[in-house]
Amino acid sequence: MKSQNRKTFFMFLLAFLIAFFIVSLVEVLRSSFMPSAIPDIPKASATSPVSSSSEIGKVPLSFSDLAERVKPAVVNISTTKTTKGFGSSFRGSPFGGTPFGDDFFDRFFGDIPQREFKQRSLGSGFIISNDGYIFTNNHVVEKADKILVKVADDREYEAKVVGTDPKTDIALIKIKPKNSLPVADIGDSDQVKVGEWVIAIGNPFGLEATVTAGIVSAKGRVIGAGPYDNFIQTDASINPGNSGGPLFNMDGKVIGINTAIVAQGQGIGFAIPINMAKSVLNDLKTKGKVTRGWLGISVQDITEDIAKNMNLADRSGALVSDVFKGDPADKAGVKVGDIITEINGKKIKDTHDLLLTIAGVQVGERASIKVLRDGKELAFRIVVAERKDTAEIVSSKDAKGHFGIVAQDISPEMARQLGINQNAGVIITNVAPGSPADDVGIQPQDIIVQVNRVKISSQKDYDQEIAKAVKNKSVMLLIRRGNSSFFVTMRIE
């Protein structure tokens, strides 16, 4: 009997230990994979979808409240422009997109006259005043015959272009609304930090009011889009149709204008800092274009070798490589070899930084500039002049000329602005549409260096040689475009 009781006791004890082990194991597993609390993520409130400013860096629980609050100020933009082409019945079918390609088409069907057709595209924008001023990208509205803006209540308005700045890809357009419009809250892009959460809202592929989220990946990106590149990089999804739309921070303020993407990459988009747009707004409103400052110098970055040769402590600043006679810097006393280190109290890192800084100085303003010369710091007060765009320098309304070309002597002003010798040839100021010159791709601002192997130094040289070519009904030109040169041949019937 005692033996039976002892056996029962041990069986009970064994069962108890097994049960205890199983319960303990379950508790350990539950604690490992199902934590009872997540102290690092704050609770969402009804008024704010994200953590407080003291909790920056933690993942927002929701973007919904923020998106609903800012979406009414975002607009969809559709444009129509007239272009010339062969139409879908020829171009692209049956030969385009095949191994035969468009060259095959051009060779056998090139004489077929092109027809005009309407090209439609989509973009985005955001309202900056309740009476209808809207920021967008220049490339969204450039050369558009008609611009339609659709606002949050689904009403559509025809818009007109008030001003454009192709160099920064910013445009200001205007609609005439029936009611007061919701306005986007404008932020300060200088205060943006890498790693901050942002949302992009736009019209990608025609999908209205699409919201995407990500972070600021980098600042001050130079991507070769223009001389004033200073982009905010973000991994918030940006697609065709987002162009011109706003990039918001978590306070619901616009910090950028979504502009560009890397086609072969994912999560790489770029936005124009909103402070750049604010700096050109007045010019766009009052002049329709942007005027920028000009010192009358050429500069270059300081390489490691240059720094060693000049006994410089570091490579910051911009080295003056040329001073144009009679321009502001020359009048103030700046010399070749000076290193510009500061403009209006702002330290200059390199040539790109100098270009951005001078572009923001008002024409006629007296700028304070510090330079290093032979190891000594000098200060100058320079009255900033207006930078002339190349297109303005060489503009001409006369569209007549042999082979469809209008050319003229290179003036001293053109030579300075273009960085060329005044006797480098003649500059083309206009190309007649559909002319032989247009057919071979000659463009305004090209420099004609030779005509039929004869060097050209002036308008007189050009007129003499081109007259001979007209008699022979053919010509070969040596063209300089930027840093490259190439030959073209033309015939007239």
C-alpha positions as CSV (number, residue, x, y, z in Angstrom):
1,M,0.0,0.0,0.0
2,K,2.8,2.3,0.9
3,S,4.6,1.5,-2.3
4,Q,1.4,2.3,-4.3
5,N,1.1,5.7,-2.5
6,R,4.8,6.5,-3.2
7,K,4.3,5.7,-6.9
8,T,1.3,7.9,-7.1
9,F,3.1,10.8,-5.4
10,F,6.0,10.7,-7.8
11,M,3.7,10.5,-10.9
12,F,1.9,13.6,-9.6
13,L,5.2,15.4,-8.9
14,L,6.4,14.5,-12.4
15,A,3.2,15.8,-14.0
16,F,3.4,19.0,-12.0
17,L,7.0,19.6,-13.1
18,I,6.1,19.0,-16.8
19,A,3.2,21.4,-16.6
20,F,5.3,24.0,-14.9
21,F,8.0,23.7,-17.6
22,I,5.4,24.0,-20.4
23,V,3.8,27.1,-18.8
24,S,7.2,28.7,-18.3
25,L,8.2,28.0,-21.9
26,V,5.0,29.5,-23.2
27,E,5.5,32.6,-21.1
28,V,9.1,33.0,-22.4
29,L,8.0,32.7,-26.0
30,R,5.1,35.1,-25.5
31,S,7.4,37.7,-23.9
32,S,9.9,37.4,-26.8
33,F,7.5,37.7,-29.7
34,M,4.5,39.6,-28.2
35,P,5.8,42.4,-26.1
36,S,3.1,43.8,-23.8
37,A,4.2,47.5,-24.3
38,I,6.0,49.6,-27.0
39,P,7.4,52.5,-25.0
40,D,9.2,54.1,-27.9
41,I,6.1,54.9,-30.1
42,P,3.9,57.6,-28.8
43,K,0.1,57.3,-28.8
44,A,-1.6,59.2,-31.6
45,S,-3.9,62.1,-30.8
46,A,-6.9,63.4,-32.6
47,T,-5.1,66.6,-33.5
48,S,-1.6,65.4,-34.4
49,P,-0.7,62.4,-36.6
50,V,2.9,62.4,-35.5
51,S,5.1,62.6,-32.4
52,S,5.9,65.9,-30.8
53,S,8.9,68.0,-31.6
54,S,10.7,66.5,-28.6
55,E,10.2,63.0,-30.2
56,I,11.6,63.7,-33.6
57,G,12.8,60.6,-35.4
58,K,10.1,58.2,-34.2
59,V,7.9,56.6,-36.8
60,P,4.5,58.5,-37.2
61,L,1.5,56.3,-36.4
62,S,-0.5,57.9,-39.2
63,F,-0.3,60.6,-41.9
64,S,-4.0,60.7,-42.4
65,D,-4.8,63.8,-40.4
66,L,-1.9,65.8,-41.9
67,A,-2.9,64.7,-45.5
68,E,-6.5,65.7,-45.0
69,R,-5.4,69.1,-43.6
70,V,-3.1,70.0,-46.5
71,K,-4.6,68.4,-49.5
72,P,-7.1,71.2,-50.3
73,A,-4.3,73.5,-51.3
74,V,-2.9,71.1,-53.8
75,V,-4.1,71.3,-57.5
76,N,-4.0,69.2,-60.6
77,I,-2.7,70.8,-63.7
78,S,-3.3,69.6,-67.3
79,T,-1.8,71.3,-70.3
80,T,-2.2,71.1,-74.0
81,K,0.5,72.2,-76.5
82,T,0.7,72.0,-80.2
83,T,3.7,70.1,-81.7
84,K,4.7,68.9,-85.1
85,G,5.2,65.3,-86.1
86,F,4.1,62.4,-88.3
87,G,1.4,61.1,-86.0
88,S,0.9,57.6,-84.8
89,S,-0.1,56.3,-88.2
90,F,3.6,56.6,-89.3
91,R,5.9,57.4,-86.4
92,G,6.3,54.4,-84.1
93,S,4.1,52.2,-86.3
94,P,4.8,49.9,-88.0
95,F,8.6,50.8,-88.0
96,G,9.1,52.8,-84.8
97,G,10.1,50.6,-81.8
98,T,11.2,47.8,-84.1
99,P,14.7,46.8,-85.3
100,F,14.2,49.1,-88.3
101,G,13.8,52.1,-86.0
102,D,13.0,55.8,-86.8
103,D,16.1,56.1,-89.1
104,F,14.5,53.6,-91.4
105,F,11.3,55.7,-91.4
106,D,13.2,59.0,-92.0
107,R,15.1,57.6,-94.9
108,F,12.0,56.3,-96.8
109,F,9.3,58.6,-95.6
110,G,11.2,61.8,-94.7
111,D,9.5,63.8,-97.5
112,I,6.1,63.3,-96.0
113,P,5.0,66.7,-94.5
114,Q,4.7,66.8,-90.8
115,R,1.3,67.7,-89.3
116,E,0.4,69.5,-86.1
117,F,-1.1,67.6,-83.3
118,K,-2.1,68.2,-79.7
119,Q,0.1,66.9,-76.9
120,R,-1.4,66.6,-73.5
121,S,0.5,66.3,-70.2
122,L,-0.3,66.4,-66.5
123,G,1.4,68.0,-63.5
124,S,0.7,69.4,-60.0
125,G,0.9,72.7,-58.1
126,F,-0.1,74.3,-54.9
127,I,-2.0,77.5,-54.1
128,I,0.0,80.3,-52.4
129,S,-2.7,83.0,-52.2
130,N,-6.5,82.8,-51.9
131,D,-7.0,84.9,-55.0
132,G,-5.5,82.2,-57.2
133,Y,-1.7,82.4,-57.5
134,I,-0.1,78.9,-57.8
135,F,3.4,77.6,-57.8
136,T,4.4,74.8,-60.1
137,N,7.3,73.7,-62.3
138,N,8.3,75.6,-65.5
139,H,8.5,72.4,-67.4
140,V,4.9,71.6,-66.6
141,V,3.5,74.7,-68.3
142,E,6.3,75.6,-70.7
143,K,5.0,76.3,-74.3
144,A,1.5,75.3,-73.3
145,D,-1.3,76.6,-75.4
146,K,-3.9,75.9,-72.7
147,I,-3.5,75.3,-69.0
148,L,-6.4,73.9,-66.9
149,V,-6.3,73.8,-63.1
150,K,-8.5,71.5,-61.1
151,V,-8.9,72.5,-57.4
152,A,-10.0,70.5,-54.4
153,D,-13.8,71.0,-55.0
154,D,-13.4,69.6,-58.5
155,R,-13.9,72.9,-60.2
156,E,-11.7,73.6,-63.2
157,Y,-10.3,77.0,-64.2
158,E,-8.2,78.1,-67.1
159,A,-4.9,79.5,-65.9
160,K,-2.4,82.0,-67.4
161,V,1.3,82.0,-66.9
162,V,2.4,85.0,-64.8
163,G,6.1,84.3,-64.7
164,T,8.7,81.6,-65.3
165,D,12.3,80.9,-64.4
166,P,13.7,78.1,-66.5
167,K,17.0,78.1,-64.7
168,T,15.4,76.9,-61.5
169,D,12.3,75.3,-63.1
170,I,9.9,77.4,-61.2
171,A,6.7,78.9,-62.6
172,L,4.0,81.1,-61.2
173,I,0.5,80.8,-62.7
174,K,-2.8,82.4,-61.9
175,I,-6.5,81.4,-62.0
176,K,-9.6,83.5,-61.3
177,P,-11.5,81.5,-58.7
178,K,-15.2,82.1,-57.9
179,N,-14.5,81.8,-54.2
180,S,-11.6,82.3,-51.8
181,L,-9.2,79.4,-52.1
182,P,-7.4,77.3,-49.4
183,V,-3.8,78.3,-49.2
184,A,-0.7,76.2,-48.5
185,D,1.3,77.1,-45.5
186,I,4.9,78.0,-46.6
187,G,7.8,76.7,-44.5
188,D,11.5,77.4,-44.2
189,S,13.6,75.0,-46.2
190,D,16.8,76.2,-44.6
191,Q,15.6,74.6,-41.4
192,V,15.0,71.2,-42.9
193,K,17.2,68.4,-41.5
194,V,18.2,65.1,-43.2
195,G,16.2,62.3,-41.8
196,E,13.0,64.3,-41.2
197,W,9.7,62.8,-42.3
198,V,8.0,64.4,-45.3
199,I,4.9,63.7,-47.5
200,A,4.5,64.5,-51.2
201,I,1.1,65.1,-52.7
202,G,0.4,65.3,-56.4
203,N,-1.1,63.9,-59.6
204,P,1.2,61.0,-60.6
205,F,0.0,59.3,-63.8
206,G,-3.3,61.2,-63.5
207,L,-4.1,59.7,-60.1
208,E,-5.4,62.7,-58.3
209,A,-4.4,63.7,-54.7
210,T,-2.0,60.9,-54.3
211,V,-0.1,61.0,-51.0
212,T,3.3,59.4,-50.5
213,A,5.6,59.5,-47.5
214,G,9.3,59.3,-46.8
215,I,12.2,61.2,-45.3
216,V,14.6,63.9,-46.4
217,S,17.5,61.8,-47.8
218,A,19.9,64.7,-48.4
219,K,20.2,68.5,-49.0
220,G,22.1,70.6,-51.5
221,R,22.1,68.1,-54.2
222,V,23.5,69.1,-57.6
223,I,22.1,66.9,-60.4
224,G,23.1,68.9,-63.5
225,A,19.6,70.3,-64.1
226,G,20.8,73.9,-64.1
227,P,23.3,76.4,-62.8
228,Y,21.3,76.9,-59.5
229,D,20.9,73.3,-58.5
230,N,20.3,73.0,-54.8
231,F,17.8,70.2,-54.5
232,I,16.3,68.4,-51.5
233,Q,16.5,64.7,-52.0
234,T,13.7,62.5,-50.7
235,D,12.7,58.9,-50.8
236,A,9.0,59.8,-50.8
237,S,7.7,58.4,-54.1
238,I,7.6,61.0,-56.9
239,N,6.4,59.9,-60.3
240,P,5.5,61.6,-63.6
241,G,2.6,64.0,-62.8
242,N,4.0,64.9,-59.4
243,S,6.0,67.7,-60.9
244,G,5.2,71.0,-59.4
245,G,3.5,69.5,-56.4
246,P,4.4,70.3,-52.8
247,L,6.7,68.5,-50.4
248,F,5.3,69.0,-46.8
249,N,7.0,68.6,-43.5
250,M,5.2,67.2,-40.4
251,D,3.9,70.6,-39.5
252,G,2.0,70.8,-42.7
253,K,4.3,73.4,-44.2
254,V,5.6,73.3,-47.8
255,I,9.4,72.9,-47.8
256,G,9.9,72.1,-51.4
257,I,8.5,71.8,-54.9
258,N,8.7,68.2,-56.3
259,T,10.6,68.4,-59.6
260,A,12.7,65.5,-60.7
261,I,13.3,61.8,-60.4
262,V,16.0,59.3,-61.2
263,A,14.3,57.2,-63.8
264,Q,16.6,54.1,-63.2
265,G,16.4,54.3,-59.4
266,Q,13.8,53.8,-56.8
267,G,13.2,56.1,-53.8
268,I,15.3,58.9,-55.3
269,G,13.4,62.1,-55.9
270,F,14.3,65.8,-55.8
271,A,12.5,68.9,-54.8
272,I,13.4,72.6,-55.2
273,P,13.8,74.2,-51.7
274,I,10.8,76.5,-51.1
275,N,13.1,79.3,-50.0
276,M,14.4,79.5,-53.6
277,A,10.9,79.8,-54.8
278,K,10.1,82.5,-52.3
279,S,13.2,84.5,-53.3
280,V,12.0,84.7,-57.0
281,L,8.3,85.2,-56.3
282,N,8.3,89.0,-56.4
283,D,10.2,89.0,-59.7
284,L,7.9,86.5,-61.2
285,K,4.8,88.5,-60.1
286,T,6.1,91.9,-61.2
287,K,8.4,91.2,-64.2
288,G,7.4,87.7,-65.4
289,K,11.1,86.7,-65.2
290,V,13.9,86.6,-62.7
291,T,16.8,89.1,-62.7
292,R,20.0,87.9,-61.0
293,G,23.2,89.5,-59.8
294,W,26.4,89.8,-61.8
295,L,29.9,90.6,-60.6
296,G,31.7,90.3,-63.9
297,I,34.1,87.6,-63.0
298,S,34.9,84.0,-63.8
299,V,35.7,81.7,-60.9
300,Q,36.9,78.1,-60.4
301,D,37.1,75.7,-57.5
302,I,40.3,75.4,-55.5
303,T,41.9,72.0,-56.2
304,E,44.3,70.3,-53.7
305,D,47.3,71.3,-56.0
306,I,46.2,74.9,-56.1
307,A,45.8,75.0,-52.4
308,K,49.3,73.7,-51.9
309,N,50.8,76.0,-54.4
310,M,49.1,79.1,-52.8
311,N,49.8,77.9,-49.3
312,L,46.1,77.8,-48.4
313,A,45.0,76.3,-45.1
314,D,41.9,74.8,-46.8
315,R,40.1,74.6,-50.1
316,S,37.1,76.8,-49.2
317,G,36.2,79.8,-51.4
318,A,36.2,80.5,-55.1
319,L,39.3,81.4,-57.1
320,V,38.9,84.4,-59.5
321,S,40.2,83.3,-62.9
322,D,39.1,86.3,-64.9
323,V,37.8,89.8,-64.3
324,F,35.9,91.5,-67.1
325,K,37.0,95.0,-67.8
326,G,34.5,97.7,-66.9
327,D,32.2,95.3,-64.9
328,P,31.4,95.7,-61.1
329,A,34.3,93.6,-59.8
330,D,36.8,95.3,-62.0
331,K,35.6,98.8,-60.9
332,A,35.9,97.7,-57.2
333,G,39.4,96.4,-57.5
334,V,39.1,92.7,-57.6
335,K,42.0,90.9,-59.3
336,V,42.7,87.6,-61.0
337,G,44.0,85.3,-58.3
338,D,41.9,86.6,-55.5
339,I,39.9,84.1,-53.5
340,I,36.4,85.1,-52.6
341,T,35.7,83.8,-49.1
342,E,32.6,85.7,-48.0
343,I,29.6,87.6,-49.5
344,N,27.3,89.7,-47.2
345,G,28.5,87.8,-44.2
346,K,27.9,84.3,-45.7
347,K,30.9,82.0,-46.0
348,I,31.6,80.8,-49.6
349,K,32.4,77.1,-49.9
350,D,33.0,76.8,-53.6
351,T,32.0,78.2,-57.0
352,H,28.5,76.8,-56.9
353,D,27.9,78.4,-53.5
354,L,29.1,81.7,-54.9
355,L,26.8,81.5,-57.9
356,L,23.8,80.8,-55.7
357,T,24.7,83.6,-53.3
358,I,25.2,86.2,-56.0
359,A,22.0,85.1,-57.8
360,G,20.1,86.0,-54.6
361,V,21.6,89.5,-54.3
362,Q,19.3,92.3,-55.7
363,V,20.5,94.2,-58.7
364,G,21.9,97.6,-57.7
365,E,22.6,96.4,-54.1
366,R,26.0,97.1,-52.7
367,A,27.4,93.7,-51.7
368,S,30.1,93.3,-49.0
369,I,32.7,90.9,-50.4
370,K,35.9,89.5,-48.6
371,V,38.8,88.1,-50.5
372,L,42.2,86.6,-49.8
373,R,45.1,88.1,-51.7
374,D,48.6,86.8,-51.0
375,G,47.4,85.6,-47.6
376,K,45.9,88.9,-46.6
377,E,42.1,89.5,-46.2
378,L,40.7,92.4,-48.2
379,A,37.2,93.8,-48.2
380,F,35.3,95.3,-51.1
381,R,31.9,97.0,-51.6
382,I,30.6,96.1,-55.1
383,V,27.5,97.4,-56.7
384,V,25.9,94.3,-58.2
385,A,24.8,94.5,-61.9
386,E,22.1,92.5,-63.7
387,R,23.1,89.2,-65.2
388,K,22.0,89.1,-68.8
389,D,20.8,85.7,-70.1
390,T,22.5,84.5,-73.2
391,A,19.2,84.4,-75.0
392,E,18.6,88.1,-74.4
393,I,22.1,89.0,-75.5
394,V,21.8,87.4,-78.9
395,S,18.1,87.9,-79.5
396,S,16.9,89.1,-82.9
397,K,13.5,89.4,-84.5
398,D,14.7,89.2,-88.1
399,A,14.0,85.7,-89.2
400,K,15.3,86.2,-92.8
401,G,18.7,85.0,-93.9
402,H,20.6,82.7,-96.3
403,F,19.9,79.0,-95.6
404,G,17.5,80.3,-92.8
405,I,20.3,81.7,-90.7
406,V,20.6,85.2,-89.2
407,A,24.0,85.9,-87.8
408,Q,25.9,88.9,-86.5
409,D,29.2,90.0,-85.0
410,I,30.1,89.0,-81.5
411,S,29.8,92.1,-79.3
412,P,32.1,92.7,-76.3
413,E,29.1,92.0,-74.0
414,M,28.4,88.8,-75.8
415,A,32.0,87.7,-75.6
416,R,32.1,88.4,-71.8
417,Q,28.8,86.6,-71.1
418,L,29.6,83.6,-73.3
419,G,33.2,83.3,-72.3
420,I,34.5,83.5,-75.9
421,N,36.9,85.6,-78.0
422,Q,35.2,88.5,-79.8
423,N,36.8,87.4,-83.1
424,A,35.9,83.7,-82.7
425,G,33.4,84.0,-85.6
426,V,29.8,85.2,-85.9
427,I,27.0,84.3,-83.6
428,I,23.6,82.9,-84.9
429,T,20.7,85.0,-83.5
430,N,17.8,83.3,-85.3
431,V,17.0,80.1,-87.3
432,A,13.9,80.1,-89.5
433,P,11.6,77.2,-88.7
434,G,11.6,74.6,-91.5
435,S,14.8,76.1,-93.2
436,P,17.8,74.1,-94.2
437,A,19.6,75.3,-91.1
438,D,16.7,74.1,-88.9
439,D,16.7,70.8,-90.7
440,V,20.3,70.1,-89.7
441,G,19.9,71.2,-86.1
442,I,21.6,74.6,-86.1
443,Q,20.5,76.6,-83.1
444,P,20.5,80.3,-82.0
445,Q,23.7,81.0,-80.0
446,D,25.8,78.6,-82.1
447,I,29.0,80.2,-83.4
448,I,30.0,79.9,-87.1
449,V,33.7,79.5,-87.1
450,Q,34.2,78.6,-90.8
451,V,32.3,78.8,-94.1
452,N,33.5,76.3,-96.7
453,R,36.8,75.9,-94.9
454,V,37.4,79.7,-94.7
455,K,37.9,81.1,-91.2
456,I,35.3,83.7,-90.2
457,S,36.3,86.6,-87.9
458,S,33.6,89.1,-88.6
459,Q,30.2,89.7,-90.1
460,K,32.0,91.0,-93.2
461,D,33.9,87.7,-93.6
462,Y,30.7,85.8,-93.2
463,D,28.7,87.8,-95.7
464,Q,31.4,87.4,-98.4
465,E,31.7,83.7,-98.0
466,I,28.0,83.0,-97.6
467,A,27.3,84.9,-100.8
468,K,29.6,82.5,-102.7
469,A,27.8,79.6,-101.1
470,V,24.4,80.8,-102.1
471,K,25.5,80.9,-105.8
472,N,26.7,77.3,-105.5
473,K,23.5,76.4,-103.6
474,S,25.5,74.5,-100.9
475,V,27.6,75.3,-97.9
476,M,29.6,73.5,-95.2
477,L,29.9,75.3,-91.9
478,L,32.1,74.6,-88.9
479,I,29.9,75.2,-85.8
480,R,31.0,75.8,-82.3
481,R,28.5,74.9,-79.6
482,G,29.7,75.2,-76.0
483,N,33.0,73.4,-75.8
484,S,32.5,71.3,-78.9
485,S,32.7,71.9,-82.7
486,F,31.2,70.1,-85.6
487,F,30.6,70.4,-89.4
488,V,27.2,70.6,-91.1
489,T,26.4,70.8,-94.8
490,M,23.3,72.4,-96.3
491,R,21.8,72.7,-99.7
492,I,19.1,74.9,-101.2
493,E,17.1,74.0,-104.3
